[in-house]
């Protein structure tokens, strides 16, 4: 019965509306038969998972669906094994997006079309599988891949000797295609190369695998070199079991974005050649995101590819993001003493205040992109915060307006005799303190102003103080403890991340020992150790409103915490490698994470969902910076490029080339006119952010297809390059008056 002729499907929009194209049906009936065992295995796994999660209804529905053709495909008598494959009009094995809540699950399940005996209704209706929240179901393949089940997908025995012919045949076809298709189709080389190599290794054809690798690994793009190095060390089936990179590659579908014309071309070629081995890999392991319109050029594709799992699906960047700023609380500016003399008393402050208010209300109140004020609970403003805000406003009136003709002065703090031990730096917002995290597990805090650091007096002494006096905050400090430097001991490994709270009362540090510690800057002692990561924690950062903070580490997960909870409030899972840097959006509703999988993700703090995936870096991402207006994100990585992203549209809008080594520090000036980048190449570069973001093309077509047009050269955006003698730049900070502070440890050559 499995040999019944497979009905060819028309290429058209599926009823669901979200599918982009239907994959063609494999002409050979044997392939359908050879896929049976793995499909049944997957189906059984899904059914068991549904039963374990008490989703009985879904289990029943799935079982009924799978039984559609149970009489045609050799039925399995055991009650838990629904016979064979589900007959859906569309073959879902390519991972073409399916509408409805079952989308996540069905992408992991491979249905084949067995026979043409399908009711017409089944062809048009998207599979109705009412599931629980899809995020939960996604755990199935993502988080706990059962290794043997995952690897068994490589069991398809093709003739090992022919793999080289298959690959070189496809290579020849793509290289001879028209230029416009060639760039798009050559994206297939890398994922196919990896999967064919792994298939050979898994089935024990070591010599064929080795020769296949040696023959074709030179054709791959240069940015995959590191991955290929890992791959070349997998030469036996046993090696594949414990290898994380390998499991990632196997469990997450590699995403390619290809125009419909190029896709049709590929499909025809593979059908004519009866090249089932390659077609199976395309179906099993690749997710082809098809768009209508012009194919993309080589430059456009090169800008966007390079991450571990290919590009982001376009669906991933469709969700609405509230990137606007929250309305500032209205604080009356007190009259300054000097303003009260003469006729200025009426004029100056009155003029100043309405200006502040009109500015505040105009930019904040009517911001349609801002999240609701109470979308996430934020801490109440304390009196000291209000005083600080007033100080901030006063400073802001003296702020220098930066621009191409008025560049900031740069003040560089060099750590001497740190013996390569400086691993993290942070400045307080008011630039009064600087903290360094060191490889010897200490955290050191310096006062940058003449005011020394003092601790609070002991409890016995505090009880003697008159609490009503005006200078009570001064009196509680113990003069005997005054010093320029305080050393905080507590971590048991290098300190990789540090962050001051906005009110300057607390300090966070994250370490190789797997913990994040919260220190009091009043007593200079550790208040809490947050344990949640089991591996090194690479970065941590306070929310701009305090109270919340985020951490990211080697366990590939970012966690959101509140200072008064032992457990994380949210766990952001989805990266395929270490989370190397974390940043809060200025409105505190979103968190951005950069990862060694070469992607940047934006997460919604409210529900923990990933709302943006940005691909384009060719190396691990090490720095992130949001523009002050919340609309844009700048990211820097080991490839020395700084990429600029439009958060609302989910698009790359700029690429700043100039650094020759990892970009470890990025910061926008206070009004967002200038972007400063600091790198391991011992330079600070200043870029014209206004020019980079003006007249952006973000029409619907660009957003839908990712046809981004980046300017050829970013040199006209570069405003200046400043060399240090021999100090890599690892942190940048703009003071409230727009003086640029930078920091790094001197490394003698």
C-alpha distance (Angstrom), angle and dihedral (degrees) to the residues before:
residue distance angle dihedral
X1 . . .
X2 3.78 . .
X3 3.76 87.7 .
X4 3.79 92.3 66.0
X5 3.79 108.2 128.7
X6 3.78 110.6 -89.3
X7 3.76 109.3 -123.2
X8 3.80 111.6 -122.9
X9 3.80 112.2 -123.6
X10 3.74 124.9 -136.5
X11 3.77 117.1 -120.6
X12 3.74 104.6 -117.7
X13 3.73 142.0 117.3
X14 3.76 111.8 -64.1
X15 3.76 118.4 -129.7
X16 3.78 91.0 -108.1
X17 3.76 91.2 71.0
X18 3.78 94.0 -145.4
X19 3.77 98.5 74.9
X20 3.73 112.6 97.6
X21 3.74 100.5 -159.0
X22 3.72 139.7 -19.7
X23 3.76 116.7 -112.5
X24 3.77 115.2 -122.5
X25 3.75 120.1 -102.4
X26 3.77 115.7 -105.9
X27 3.77 106.2 -110.4
X28 3.78 95.5 -145.1
X29 3.77 117.2 82.3
X30 3.80 93.2 -157.4
X31 3.77 90.8 67.1
X32 3.77 90.5 56.5
X33 3.76 88.6 51.7
X34 3.80 94.4 46.2
X35 3.77 91.1 53.9
X36 3.76 93.5 54.9
X37 3.80 100.2 92.5
X38 3.79 95.5 50.6
X39 3.79 91.9 44.8
X40 3.76 93.0 50.6
X41 3.78 89.9 46.9
X42 3.78 90.7 52.7
X43 3.80 91.8 46.7
X44 3.78 91.6 50.1
X45 3.77 90.8 48.9
X46 3.80 90.0 52.2
X47 3.80 92.6 47.9
X48 3.79 91.7 49.7
X49 3.79 90.1 48.1
X50 3.82 90.6 51.6
X51 3.78 90.9 49.5
X52 3.81 91.9 49.1
X53 3.79 90.1 50.6
X54 3.82 91.3 49.4
X55 3.79 92.4 -117.8
X56 3.81 92.3 141.6
X57 3.79 96.7 157.9
X58 3.76 93.2 52.9
X59 3.78 89.7 47.3
X60 3.79 90.9 53.3
X61 3.78 93.2 47.4
X62 3.78 92.6 47.9
X63 3.77 90.8 48.2
X64 3.79 91.9 49.9
X65 3.80 90.6 48.7
X66 3.75 91.5 49.5
X67 3.79 90.9 50.7
X68 3.80 91.9 59.4
X69 3.75 90.7 103.7
X70 3.79 99.7 20.1
X71 3.79 91.4 123.6
X72 3.80 91.2 54.2
X73 3.76 100.0 46.3
X74 3.79 114.1 55.6
X75 3.80 99.8 -81.2
X76 3.77 120.2 -130.5
X77 3.79 112.3 -133.7
X78 3.82 94.9 -150.9
X79 3.82 110.2 99.7
X80 3.80 94.0 -133.6
X81 3.78 94.8 55.5
X82 3.78 111.6 75.7
X83 3.77 107.4 -154.3
X84 3.73 116.7 -90.1
X85 3.73 121.2 -62.7
X86 3.74 135.3 -10.4
X87 3.73 112.7 -110.6
X88 3.73 106.0 -134.0
X89 3.72 121.2 163.6
X90 3.72 89.6 -122.9
X91 3.73 120.8 55.5
X92 3.77 103.5 -129.4
X93 3.73 98.1 -168.5
X94 3.78 93.0 101.0
X95 3.77 89.8 63.1
X96 3.79 93.4 -118.4
X97 3.79 104.3 174.9
X98 3.79 113.7 -94.5
X99 3.75 120.2 -156.0
X100 3.77 121.4 -124.6
X101 3.77 133.6 53.6
X102 3.76 93.2 -67.6
X103 3.76 91.0 67.6
X104 3.78 96.5 106.5
X105 3.73 94.7 47.9
X106 3.76 96.6 44.6
X107 3.75 91.7 51.4
X108 3.77 87.9 62.4
X109 3.80 93.8 47.8
X110 3.75 118.7 75.5
X111 3.75 113.8 -143.0
X112 3.75 119.0 -174.8
X113 3.77 127.0 -165.5
X114 3.74 109.1 -111.6
X115 3.73 111.3 -170.9
X116 3.76 129.7 -26.1
X117 3.77 97.0 -95.4
X118 3.77 94.4 113.9
X119 3.77 124.6 137.1
X120 3.81 109.3 -117.4
X121 3.81 88.8 -120.3
X122 3.77 90.6 61.7
X123 3.77 91.3 56.7
X124 3.75 96.5 58.8
X125 3.78 105.6 30.5
X126 3.76 116.8 84.3
X127 3.78 110.9 -125.7
X128 3.77 108.2 -85.0
X129 3.75 106.9 -143.1
X130 3.78 109.2 155.4
X131 3.76 102.1 -153.9
X132 3.75 135.4 173.8
X133 3.76 118.5 -102.6
X134 3.80 105.1 -35.0
X135 3.77 92.2 -136.2
X136 3.77 89.3 69.4
X137 3.75 94.3 49.8
X138 3.77 91.8 50.8
X139 3.78 88.0 72.6
X140 3.76 86.9 78.4
X141 3.78 97.9 82.4
X142 3.75 103.3 5.8
X143 3.76 107.5 59.1
X144 3.77 110.1 22.2
X145 3.76 108.0 29.4
X146 3.78 108.7 -176.7
X147 3.76 96.4 -130.1
X148 3.77 99.8 -144.2
X149 3.79 92.6 46.4
X150 3.77 91.0 48.7
X151 3.77 94.4 49.7
X152 3.79 94.7 43.6
X153 3.79 87.7 74.9
X154 3.79 86.2 76.7
X155 3.77 90.8 63.0
X156 3.79 94.9 99.8
X157 3.76 102.2 119.0
X158 3.75 110.9 -143.5
X159 3.78 119.8 168.5
X160 3.82 101.9 -81.0
X161 3.78 92.4 -149.5
X162 3.80 91.0 59.9
X163 3.81 97.3 54.3
X164 3.79 92.0 88.9
X165 3.80 90.3 49.3
X166 3.80 92.1 49.1
X167 3.77 91.9 50.2
X168 3.79 97.0 43.1
X169 3.83 89.1 45.5
X170 3.77 90.6 55.9
X171 3.79 90.5 42.6
X172 3.79 91.0 52.9
X173 3.81 91.2 48.0
X174 3.82 92.8 50.2
X175 3.79 93.9 45.0
X176 3.78 90.7 52.2
X177 3.81 94.1 47.0
X178 3.79 120.5 104.8
X179 3.78 114.3 -76.8
X180 3.78 93.3 -110.5
X181 3.82 92.1 57.1
X182 3.78 97.1 35.7
X183 3.80 95.8 70.0
X184 3.79 91.7 50.9
X185 3.78 97.4 44.2
X186 3.79 94.4 46.7
X187 3.81 86.3 70.5
X188 3.81 84.7 77.0
X189 3.80 93.6 65.2
X190 3.77 98.3 78.7
X191 3.83 102.3 45.4
X192 3.81 91.7 41.8
X193 3.78 91.4 48.2
X194 3.81 91.4 52.2
X195 3.79 96.1 45.8
X196 3.81 94.6 44.7
X197 3.79 90.1 49.4
X198 3.81 91.9 48.8
X199 3.80 90.7 47.5
X200 3.79 90.6 54.5
X201 3.80 92.0 47.2
X202 3.79 93.3 46.4
X203 3.77 92.3 52.5
X204 3.79 91.8 50.6
X205 3.80 99.5 -108.7
X206 3.79 94.0 136.4
X207 3.78 99.0 162.4
X208 3.79 94.3 45.9
X209 3.81 89.1 48.3
X210 3.77 91.3 51.0
X211 3.76 94.6 49.4
X212 3.83 90.9 44.2
X213 3.80 89.8 53.0
X214 3.78 94.1 46.9
X215 3.74 93.6 46.7
X216 3.80 98.5 50.5
X217 3.80 110.4 20.7
X218 3.80 90.7 88.8
X219 3.82 90.3 62.9
X220 3.80 94.0 63.2
X221 3.80 121.7 101.3
X222 3.80 114.5 -89.7
X223 3.82 92.8 -117.0
X224 3.80 91.2 67.0
X225 3.81 93.2 60.3
X226 3.81 95.0 106.2
X227 3.78 92.9 50.0
X228 3.78 90.9 48.1
X229 3.78 90.3 52.5
X230 3.80 89.7 57.6
X231 3.79 90.0 45.0
X232 3.79 94.0 52.3
X233 3.79 89.8 59.0
X234 3.83 91.3 59.0
X235 3.77 101.2 84.6
X236 3.81 102.4 139.9
X237 3.76 133.4 50.7
X238 3.83 89.8 -117.3
X239 3.81 91.1 59.5
X240 3.77 90.3 60.3
X241 3.76 95.8 61.8
X242 3.78 101.2 71.2
X243 3.77 98.8 29.6
X244 3.79 114.0 115.5
X245 3.78 97.1 -166.7
X246 3.76 88.5 52.7
X247 3.81 93.5 50.6
X248 3.80 91.5 47.7
X249 3.72 91.2 52.2
X250 3.76 91.0 48.5
X251 3.81 99.0 45.2
X252 3.77 101.4 40.5
X253 3.77 115.3 61.1
X254 3.77 114.0 -123.1
X255 3.81 106.6 -119.0
X256 3.80 120.8 -138.4
X257 3.79 123.3 -179.7
X258 3.79 110.5 -148.7
X259 3.80 133.8 165.4
X260 3.79 117.4 -113.6
X261 3.82 92.9 -112.4
X262 3.79 94.2 55.0
X263 3.80 90.3 45.6
X264 3.82 92.9 52.5
X265 3.78 88.9 50.1
X266 3.81 92.2 53.2
X267 3.79 92.1 45.0
X268 3.80 92.9 52.5
X269 3.79 91.9 47.7
X270 3.79 94.2 51.4
X271 3.81 92.4 46.2
X272 3.79 93.5 49.6
X273 3.78 92.4 48.4
X274 3.83 91.9 44.9
X275 3.78 83.6 -133.3
X276 3.79 96.9 168.6
X277 3.78 97.6 161.2
X278 3.78 92.6 63.7
X279 3.78 92.9 37.8
X280 3.81 90.4 54.6
X281 3.80 90.9 53.1
X282 3.80 91.3 48.3
X283 3.80 89.0 52.6
X284 3.78 97.8 41.4
X285 3.77 103.9 40.3
X286 3.79 111.4 17.6
X287 3.78 130.6 74.3
X288 3.76 108.9 -154.6
X289 3.79 112.2 -158.6
X290 3.80 104.6 -159.3
X291 3.80 123.2 -160.0
X292 3.80 131.6 -176.2
X293 3.76 116.7 -120.8
X294 3.77 141.3 46.3
X295 3.80 118.3 -10.1
X296 3.81 113.4 -110.1
X297 3.78 122.2 -106.0
X298 3.80 125.0 -114.5
X299 3.83 91.0 -103.5
X300 3.79 92.8 50.8
X301 3.79 92.2 50.0
X302 3.80 94.2 43.7
X303 3.78 90.9 53.7
X304 3.81 92.4 56.8
X305 3.82 107.1 35.9
X306 3.79 131.4 71.8
X307 3.80 104.9 87.7
X308 3.81 124.7 121.2
X309 3.80 94.0 -103.1
X310 3.79 100.9 33.8
X311 3.80 120.9 -111.6
X312 3.78 126.4 -19.9
X313 3.79 115.7 -93.9
X314 3.78 109.0 -108.2
X315 3.80 88.5 -123.3
X316 3.82 88.6 62.8
X317 3.81 92.2 67.5
X318 3.82 99.1 42.8
X319 3.83 99.7 88.1
X320 3.79 117.2 106.7
X321 3.80 114.0 -103.9
X322 3.82 121.1 -161.6
X323 3.79 96.2 -141.9
X324 3.82 96.1 162.8
X325 3.80 122.9 107.2
X326 3.78 125.6 -101.9
X327 3.80 117.3 -108.9
X328 3.79 111.1 -93.0
X329 3.80 114.5 -120.8
X330 3.79 109.5 -106.4
X331 3.78 109.9 -109.7
X332 3.78 121.2 -179.0
X333 3.79 111.7 -125.6
X334 3.80 107.7 -130.8
X335 3.79 115.7 -131.6
X336 3.77 113.4 -97.3
X337 3.80 116.5 -124.3
X338 3.75 94.1 -121.6
X339 3.80 91.9 51.0
X340 3.77 92.6 60.6
X341 3.78 95.4 71.0
X342 3.78 122.3 99.5
X343 3.79 123.6 -23.3
X344 3.79 90.7 -28.3
X345 3.77 88.4 85.1
X346 3.81 90.8 81.1
X347 3.76 98.4 31.2
X348 3.74 113.3 42.9
X349 3.78 109.4 45.4
X350 3.78 92.3 35.4
X351 3.73 89.6 54.0
X352 3.77 91.4 44.6
X353 3.79 96.6 48.6
X354 3.79 100.5 49.4
X355 3.77 87.5 47.2
X356 3.80 90.8 54.1
X357 3.78 92.1 46.0
X358 3.76 95.9 46.3
X359 3.78 89.6 47.5
X360 3.77 91.6 47.3
X361 3.75 96.4 45.7
X362 3.77 96.2 41.3
X363 3.76 96.7 51.5
X364 3.79 97.2 35.1
X365 3.79 110.3 32.0
X366 3.76 98.0 51.9
X367 3.77 97.0 40.1
X368 3.82 100.9 128.4
X369 3.79 90.2 -169.5
X370 3.79 96.6 57.5
X371 3.79 118.7 107.8
X372 3.83 117.4 -115.6
X373 3.80 108.6 -81.0
X374 3.80 92.3 -116.4
X375 3.82 97.7 40.1
X376 3.78 89.4 116.1
X377 3.80 122.4 15.4
X378 3.81 110.5 -104.5
X379 3.82 125.1 -168.4
X380 3.82 119.9 -95.4
X381 3.79 117.2 -103.3
X382 3.82 111.7 -103.6
X383 3.79 121.1 -147.4
X384 3.78 90.2 -105.8
X385 3.83 89.0 54.5
X386 3.79 90.1 53.2
X387 3.80 91.0 51.0
X388 3.78 88.5 49.8
X389 3.80 91.4 50.6
X390 3.81 89.6 51.8
X391 3.82 90.0 50.7
X392 3.79 88.0 49.1
X393 3.79 92.2 52.8
X394 3.79 91.7 49.0
X395 3.78 90.5 50.2
X396 3.80 89.8 47.5
X397 3.79 91.2 60.1
X398 3.81 87.5 60.1
X399 3.79 93.0 45.6
X400 3.78 117.4 128.1
X401 3.80 114.1 -119.8
X402 3.79 102.9 -129.0
X403 3.78 126.9 -153.8
X404 3.81 141.7 135.7
X405 3.82 89.3 -65.4
X406 3.78 95.6 42.5
X407 3.80 112.0 47.0
X408 3.80 121.5 -178.3
X409 3.78 122.9 -104.8
X410 3.79 111.1 -114.1
X411 3.78 122.4 -139.2
X412 3.80 112.9 -164.9
X413 3.80 122.5 -154.7
X414 3.79 108.6 -158.3
X415 3.79 119.2 -164.5
X416 3.80 106.3 -143.9
X417 3.81 124.9 -158.4
X418 3.80 91.0 11.9
X419 3.83 87.5 134.2
X420 3.84 92.2 -142.6
X421 3.79 85.7 -57.8
X422 3.82 99.3 119.6
X423 3.81 107.8 106.6
X424 3.83 105.3 161.7
X425 3.81 140.3 16.9
X426 3.80 135.7 -173.5
X427 3.83 136.7 173.9
X428 3.79 125.9 -150.9
X429 3.78 114.1 -112.0
X430 3.79 91.5 -108.8
X431 3.84 89.4 47.8
X432 3.81 93.5 -124.0
X433 3.82 97.4 122.4
X434 3.77 137.1 33.8
X435 3.79 125.7 -161.1
X436 3.79 129.3 -160.4
X437 3.80 126.5 -162.8
X438 3.80 112.8 -153.0
X439 3.77 138.8 -158.8
X440 3.82 89.7 -121.6
X441 3.86 86.5 68.9
X442 3.81 95.3 -108.1
X443 3.78 127.3 126.6
X444 3.82 113.2 -148.8
X445 3.81 123.7 -164.4
X446 3.82 121.5 -163.3
X447 3.77 130.1 -171.7
X448 3.81 108.6 -128.9
X449 3.83 93.5 -168.2
X450 3.83 126.1 64.9
X451 3.82 86.8 -101.3
X452 3.81 108.0 101.7
X453 3.81 125.3 -136.9
X454 3.81 112.9 -102.9
X455 3.79 133.8 -177.8
X456 3.78 126.3 -136.4
X457 3.82 116.2 -95.3
X458 3.79 121.1 -101.2
X459 3.81 119.4 -84.9
X460 3.83 92.7 -104.0
X461 3.80 92.0 55.1
X462 3.80 92.9 43.7
X463 3.81 91.9 58.6
X464 3.81 89.4 62.4
X465 3.80 94.6 57.7
X466 3.81 122.1 104.4
X467 3.81 100.5 -120.0
X468 3.81 93.1 -162.3
X469 3.80 96.5 60.3
X470 3.80 118.4 110.6
X471 3.77 95.8 -124.1
X472 3.81 95.0 47.5
X473 3.84 90.7 127.0
X474 3.79 89.1 57.2
X475 3.79 93.8 45.5
X476 3.80 96.4 54.4
X477 3.81 90.0 62.9
X478 3.77 117.8 94.1
X479 3.82 110.3 -131.8
X480 3.80 91.4 -162.4
X481 3.82 89.6 68.8
X482 3.82 95.5 52.6
X483 3.82 113.6 131.0
X484 3.79 140.0 140.8
X485 3.80 94.3 -121.5
X486 3.79 133.6 42.1
X487 3.81 121.8 -172.2
X488 3.81 118.8 -151.8
X489 3.81 116.8 -156.0
X490 3.79 123.6 -166.4
X491 3.78 113.1 91.7
X492 3.78 120.5 97.2
X493 3.79 98.2 -152.6
X494 3.82 141.3 32.6
X495 3.82 113.7 -51.0
X496 3.82 108.1 -124.6
X497 3.79 102.7 174.3
X498 3.83 135.7 34.5
X499 3.80 131.7 177.4
X500 3.82 134.0 175.1
X501 3.81 119.0 -141.7
X502 3.83 113.4 -116.0
X503 3.83 90.9 -112.3
X504 3.84 91.6 51.9
X505 3.82 92.3 -127.2
X506 3.80 95.9 108.0
X507 3.76 140.6 39.3
X508 3.80 128.8 -160.7
X509 3.78 125.1 -152.5
X510 3.80 129.1 -178.3
X511 3.76 124.4 -161.3
X512 3.76 149.9 -172.7
X513 3.82 86.7 -103.8
X514 3.82 89.5 76.7
X515 3.82 96.7 -110.6
X516 3.78 136.8 107.9
X517 3.82 113.9 -146.7
X518 3.77 128.4 -156.4
X519 3.82 114.0 -149.8
X520 3.78 128.2 -167.1
X521 3.80 113.9 -129.0
X522 3.82 89.4 -159.2
X523 3.80 95.9 59.8
X524 3.85 98.1 16.5
X525 3.80 90.6 -132.7
X526 3.78 134.6 119.6
X527 3.82 113.9 -95.2
X528 3.82 102.6 179.6
X529 3.78 139.7 4.4
X530 3.80 110.8 -151.0
X531 3.79 111.8 -150.5
X532 3.77 118.1 -169.2
X533 3.76 106.9 106.0
X534 3.80 112.7 77.9
X535 3.78 93.3 -161.4
X536 3.80 137.3 43.7
X537 3.81 114.2 -47.0
X538 3.80 106.8 -138.3
X539 3.78 100.9 -170.6
X540 3.79 144.4 5.8
X541 3.79 133.4 -176.8
X542 3.80 138.1 -176.5
X543 3.80 120.3 -126.1
X544 3.82 112.8 -106.7
X545 3.82 86.1 -113.7
X546 3.81 94.9 48.9
X547 3.84 123.6 -129.2
X548 3.82 95.6 76.2
X549 3.78 124.7 68.2
X550 3.77 136.5 174.8
X551 3.80 131.7 -143.1
X552 3.80 132.9 -172.3
X553 3.77 131.6 -169.0
X554 3.77 154.8 158.0
X555 3.81 91.6 -63.9
X556 3.86 87.0 75.4
X557 3.77 91.4 -118.4
X558 3.80 133.0 109.2
X559 3.79 117.4 -149.7
X560 3.78 129.9 -156.9
X561 3.81 115.4 -146.6
X562 3.78 138.4 179.9
X563 3.79 116.4 -141.6
X564 3.82 92.1 -121.6
X565 3.84 97.1 50.2
X566 3.79 125.7 80.5
X567 3.81 92.5 -156.5
X568 3.80 126.5 58.9
X569 3.82 115.1 -100.4
X570 3.81 94.2 -147.4
X571 3.77 134.9 17.0
X572 3.80 115.2 -154.1
X573 3.81 106.8 -156.2
X574 3.78 125.2 174.2
X575 3.81 109.9 86.8
X576 3.81 115.3 113.9
X577 3.81 95.2 -144.4
X578 3.81 140.8 19.9
X579 3.79 118.3 -35.2
X580 3.80 98.9 -126.6
X581 3.82 103.2 178.6
X582 3.79 138.1 16.7
X583 3.83 133.1 -164.0
X584 3.79 136.0 177.9
X585 3.80 120.1 -131.7
X586 3.84 110.4 -117.5
X587 3.84 89.8 -108.1
X588 3.81 91.2 52.0
X589 3.82 92.4 -131.6
X590 3.80 93.7 105.6
X591 3.77 138.4 43.0
X592 3.80 125.0 -154.9
X593 3.80 120.5 -152.4
X594 3.79 128.5 -169.6
X595 3.77 119.7 -157.1
X596 3.78 146.0 -167.6
X597 3.84 86.8 -116.1
X598 3.85 82.9 76.5
X599 3.81 94.9 -114.6
X600 3.79 133.8 110.2
X601 3.79 119.0 -144.5
X602 3.79 130.8 -165.8
X603 3.82 115.6 -149.1
X604 3.78 130.2 -162.3
X605 3.80 109.1 -126.5
X606 3.82 91.9 -155.5
X607 3.80 98.2 62.2
X608 3.81 104.7 6.0
X609 3.83 93.4 -117.5
X610 3.77 122.6 148.0
X611 3.82 104.8 -121.0
X612 3.82 101.4 174.8
X613 3.80 135.4 28.4
X614 3.79 115.8 -170.6
X615 3.81 118.6 -166.3
X616 3.78 126.4 -179.0
X617 3.79 107.6 92.4
X618 3.80 115.9 111.7
X619 3.81 95.7 -153.4
X620 3.83 140.7 29.9
X621 3.82 112.4 -53.8
X622 3.82 113.5 -119.8
X623 3.79 107.5 169.4
X624 3.79 138.6 39.9
X625 3.81 132.8 -178.9
X626 3.80 131.0 177.8
X627 3.79 118.9 -148.0
X628 3.84 111.9 -113.6
X629 3.83 91.4 -110.8
X630 3.82 90.5 55.8
X631 3.81 95.2 -125.5
X632 3.79 100.8 105.1
X633 3.78 139.5 43.8
X634 3.81 126.7 -156.7
X635 3.82 119.2 -158.6
X636 3.81 131.2 -171.6
X637 3.80 130.0 -165.9
X638 3.79 146.0 173.4
X639 3.83 89.1 -82.4
X640 3.83 88.0 73.6
X641 3.82 92.2 -121.5
X642 3.79 124.8 124.2
X643 3.81 111.7 -150.4
X644 3.80 124.5 -161.0
X645 3.82 121.7 -148.9
X646 3.78 134.2 -165.7
X647 3.81 102.3 -138.9
X648 3.81 97.4 -163.3
X649 3.80 94.6 54.0
X650 3.80 96.0 31.0
X651 3.82 92.1 -128.3
X652 3.77 137.7 134.8
X653 3.80 106.3 -118.6
X654 3.77 103.7 174.1
X655 3.76 147.4 14.1
X656 3.81 120.8 -155.9
X657 3.80 112.5 -159.9
X658 3.76 122.3 -174.6
X659 3.79 110.6 91.3
X660 3.78 116.5 98.1
X661 3.81 97.4 -158.2
X662 3.81 142.0 31.4
X663 3.81 114.9 -40.6
X664 3.81 103.8 -134.7
X665 3.81 101.1 167.9
X666 3.82 134.2 43.9
X667 3.79 128.5 169.2
X668 3.80 136.1 165.2
X669 3.80 118.9 -140.3
X670 3.82 115.1 -107.6
X671 3.80 94.2 -91.7
X672 3.78 94.9 34.6
X673 3.83 98.5 -113.8
X674 3.79 95.6 122.7
X675 3.78 134.5 36.7
X676 3.81 115.6 -153.7
X677 3.80 120.0 -159.8
X678 3.80 126.8 -169.8
X679 3.76 124.6 -164.5
X680 3.79 147.1 -176.8
X681 3.82 86.5 -107.7
X682 3.86 86.5 80.0
X683 3.80 95.2 -109.8
X684 3.78 139.4 114.4
X685 3.80 113.4 -151.7
X686 3.80 126.2 -165.4
X687 3.82 119.1 -149.9
X688 3.80 130.7 -166.8
X689 3.81 101.4 -113.7
X690 3.81 95.3 179.0
X691 3.79 91.7 57.7
X692 3.81 92.5 42.7
X693 3.79 92.4 56.9
X694 3.81 101.5 37.4
X695 3.83 122.6 107.2
X696 3.77 94.8 3.7
X697 3.77 118.3 -176.8
X698 3.76 103.1 -126.8
X699 3.79 101.6 148.0
X700 3.79 120.1 148.4
X701 3.79 94.1 -97.3
X702 3.79 93.3 55.8
X703 3.78 90.9 46.7
X704 3.79 91.9 48.2
X705 3.79 98.3 48.1
X706 3.79 106.7 21.9
X707 3.82 93.9 -122.8
X708 3.77 93.6 158.2
X709 3.77 119.9 179.1
X710 3.77 109.6 -153.6
X711 3.79 118.6 -174.5
X712 3.79 112.1 -101.7
X713 3.78 95.4 -121.0
X714 3.77 130.4 29.2
X715 3.82 91.6 -163.4
X716 3.80 93.0 101.0
X717 3.82 88.6 59.5
X718 3.81 93.1 52.2
X719 3.81 109.1 98.8
X720 3.79 99.6 177.4
X721 3.81 147.3 -18.7
X722 3.79 121.3 -143.9
X723 3.79 120.6 -166.7
X724 3.78 125.8 -152.6
X725 3.79 119.2 -150.3
X726 3.77 95.4 -112.4
X727 3.79 107.8 -33.1
X728 3.81 123.5 120.0
X729 3.81 109.9 -139.7
X730 3.79 112.0 -122.8
X731 3.81 103.3 163.6
X732 3.80 139.2 29.3
X733 3.80 130.2 -173.0
X734 3.82 133.6 175.9
X735 3.81 113.7 -143.9
X736 3.78 118.8 -135.3
X737 3.80 88.0 -95.2
X738 3.83 93.1 49.5
X739 3.79 99.9 -103.7
X740 3.81 107.2 146.7
X741 3.80 115.5 -128.5
X742 3.80 117.8 -166.7
X743 3.78 131.8 -178.8
X744 3.78 141.3 -166.5
X745 3.79 142.4 138.6
X746 3.79 119.5 -95.4
X747 3.79 109.0 -116.2
X748 3.79 113.0 -164.6
X749 3.78 110.1 -139.3
